Amino acid sequence: MVFILLRCNRNFNKLTSAEKLILRKMEMKMKKRLWLLLLMLVFSGQIVAQAVIPAAYTPGEFEKRRLALMKAVGQGLIILFASPGQTGAGHFRQDNDFFYFTGCEDTNAVLVMNPSTGDSFLFVPQKTEREKMMEGGNSLDDPGARDRLRLRNIYPVSYLDEFLARLAGRQDQVLYLRLSPEDSVGESRSETALFLARRHRNPYNAQPSLNQFRAERFRQLYPAAQLKDVTPFIDALRMIKTEEEIAILRQNGKISAEAVKKAMLASRPGAYEYELEAAAVEVLLRNGCRGPAYPPIVGSGPNTCIQHYEKNNRRMESGELVLMDFGGDLNYMTMDITRTWPVSGRFTEEQKKIYRVVLEVQKACLEAFRPGVTSRDVQEYVARKMKEKGIDPLGLRGGLGHLVGLSVHDVQSGELVLQEGMVMAIEPALYYPERNLGIRIEDTVLITKDGCEVLTSAVPKEIEEIEALLAKRKF
C-alpha cells in the first residue's frame, strides 16, 4: 500500500482533482493506522513491563492446614465437600472451606481426613470424554495433582461409599461434618443463615440446604455413627492468617487501593456511577485478580446513604459526594476498602466537618487495634478520644468492623478478641439521608504484635490528599 502511494506521488501533478482527493484520503487513513499501530506496540510494552504476578500458595501450605485441623479435632473422620459447581455465567469459585484445606478447584469432590492416622483422601468425579473436551480434566486426569496438592490418595468419587462403609459404620465412630451454614466470597456464615431463614418464609421455598441434606444422608447410611460440627475448628484456624495468606493480602491491598484511585480519577460531574466501577474493575483484572470480592458499591448523592447500594446507574452531579466500597479477590483472599470524595474535586465546609468526624473515629480505632483488645475496648477508647477532641460522633455506624479473608465478611468463632495474624476491616460511617449525605471510610488492617498494619494505605483518605489527587483529573 505504501509503495503504491509513493509511486502515485511521483505523478501527482498528472492526476485529476478527484484522483488527488482520493489519494489524500488514502494517505490520511494510512497515517492514522500507522500511528495506531505504534501506540498499540508502545502500550502493549507498558502492560508487559507493569504486569503483576500474583502471590501464590506453596504445595505444603494446604498439607499444614489439614494436619492442623486433624490435630485440633483429634478423633473420628472429617468429611468436607467441594462446591457442586454452578449454572449460567460467571467464573467458578471453590467452596471456601474445601479450598482452604486442599487448594483443589474440582467440582463435586470430597475430602476425607483421618486424625488417628494423619491421612487425607480426595475423591473426585470421573469426567466423560465430552466433559474433558468442553471443560478440561480434573485431578484424576492430572499426573501432577498429587504433588501439587500434597495428596497421595486421590480416587474416583464412586469409591467413596465403599471407603466410608469400612470406617464410618462403627458404633463409636464420630463423623465431623460442616453442620453450620457455608460462607462464600461475599457472604458470611451468618448472612447465609439469614438468607436461608428468609427463603423459608415462603413454604414452597423451604427446602433443606446442602449441608442439611448431607447430614441427613449420613444419618440414614450410618445410624450408629455420631455426627458433630467441624465448623468451629475450621473457623479457629481461618481466623489467624498464615504467612502465605498475609503475602497475598498485602498484594491485594495494593492492587485494590490502586483500583479505587483509578475510580477517583475517573469521577467527574456528569459521569455515571458505573464508569467508576468499570475503571476500578479493569485494574483488578489487569493485575491477576479474579474480579471484585463483592458487588462494587458506587453511590453518589442520595445513594451514599444506602449502605449496600449496588445499582451503580446514577449520574453524578457537582456538589455531591460519591462513596465507593470496593475490593479485589486475589487467590481466594479478599479485600475491603471504602472511600468518600467530592464529585467536583473539593469538599464543601459541611462535608468537611462530617468527614473529619468519621476520619478521627477511624484513626482512633486503628490506634486501639492490638492483640488482646475486644470490641468493647475499642468503643471505650474511641469514646474517650472523641471526648478529648471535643467531637460528638452521634449517629455513628460501623465500629470494630469485621474479619476479612476467604470471605469479605470472614468467619468468626465466639466473642472476638483481636489476635496477631487476624485481618480486620474497620468502617465507621455517618449517614444523613435528609441531606443526601453519607460518609464511610474503610481500611483493611493486619493485626500485628504491637498494633496493626494498614493494608490499603495506598489510597488517600486525608481531605488535602483527596483534593490533591482529584486536582490531577483531566476533563
ABEGO torsion letter per residue (X at the ends): XAAAAAAAAAAAAABBAAAAAAAAAAAAAAAAAAAAAAAAAAAAAAAAAABBBBBBBBAAAAAAAAAAAAAAAGBEBBBBBBBAEBBEBEBBBBBAAAAAAAGBABBGBBBBBBAAAGBBBBBBBBBBAAAAAAAEBBAAABAAAAAAAGBABBBBAAAAAAAAAAAAABAABBBBBBABBBBBAABBAAAAAAAAAAAAABAAABBBBAAAAAAAAAAAABAABBBBBAAAAAAAAAABBBAAAAAAAAAAAAAAAAAAAAAAAABBBGBBAAAAAAAAAAAAAAAGBAEBABBBBBBBEAAAABAABAAGABBBBBGBBBBBBBBBBBGGBBBBBBBBBBAAGBBBAAAAAAAAAAAAAAAAAAAABBBGBBAAAAAAAAAAAAAAAGBBABGBBEEAEBBBBABABBBBBEBBBBBBGBBBBBBBBBBBAAAGBBBBBBBBBBBBAAEBBBAAAABBABAAAAAAAAAABBX
